[in-house]
Amino acid sequence: MGKKALRTLEVECLFKPSATSLSLLRANNGNAPFHPFGSITIKSFKDTYFDRNQVLEKRGIWVRQRNGEWQAKCSRGGEQTNLRFEEFTGTDMVKEFVRKHIWTPDQTNFGSAPIAEFRTERTEVHVDKGFIIAIDETDFGHMVGEVELLEEVSWDADLWVVDDKMRLMGLEIDEFMSRHGWAFPDEKAVGKVAAYLEWKKAEDAEAELAVEEK
């Protein structure tokens, strides 16, 4: 019997790190420290995000290549900075997902075009038996933090099972971040893609103005 296909559920909450919170986090030196506190790792990756006339974005779907590997994330609800996703990895799984939910992906890049491309350096640590804290710094000068919980379910899991699991994961993250509030400043955080699009818009406007002034 073949191995049963799995899909990944992810619940993440964004936060905006400060110099103080980063210092405390790296030393695990806040009031109510993390336990356990794993080794801090650093990795880098290049993301290229794809869309077509904002069709994917409007449906809460992100399709990207991360270091050349195709990935898709589909929103399952949540608030702007406390998000719930299903994740799919690999060309075949992403192609099937796009075919099922959007359009026939026979063309190059599943019928979409690049909308954002940037590199990220991620500092990551696993804490408190299952939580992942990541600090992302992009090559266009944006920094954002994420708290993540991941869980795998069978490919054919009922929607109510998926929704209930993600609801409970969201409550776990809320309680976790409240308990360790010293690590997560209460300021509005902006995701990397949204920040990139705003940065690119400003860059293009500046370039256009420079041309007009010549």
Stockholm file with secondary structure:
# STOCKHOLM 1.0

chainA/1-214         MGKKALRTLEVECLFKPSATSLSLLRANNGNAPFHPFGSITIKSFKDTYFDRNQVLEKRGIWVRQRNGEWQAKCSRGGEQTNLRFEEFTGTDMVKEFVRKHIWTPDQTNFGSAPIAEFRTERTEVHVDKGFIIAIDETDFGHMVGEVELLEEVSWDADLWVVDDKMRLMGLEIDEFMSRHGWAFPDEKAVGKVAAYLEWKKAEDAEAELAVEEK
#=GR chainA/1-214 SS CCCCCEEEEEEEEEECCCHHHHHHHHHTCSSSCCSSBCCCEEEEEEEEEEESTTHHHHTTEEEEEETTEEEEEEEEEECSSEEEEEEEESHHHHHHHHHHHTCCCCSGGGGCEEEEEEEEEEEEEEETTTEEEEEEEETTSCEEEEEEEEEEEETTCCHHHHHHHHHHHHHHHHHHHHHTGGGSCSSCCCCHHHHHHHHHHHHHHHHHHHHHHC
#=GC SS_cons         CCCCCEEEEEEEEEECCCHHHHHHHHHTCSSSCCSSBCCCEEEEEEEEEEESTTHHHHTTEEEEEETTEEEEEEEEEECSSEEEEEEEESHHHHHHHHHHHTCCCCSGGGGCEEEEEEEEEEEEEEETTTEEEEEEEETTSCEEEEEEEEEEEETTCCHHHHHHHHHHHHHHHHHHHHHTGGGSCSSCCCCHHHHHHHHHHHHHHHHHHHHHHC
//
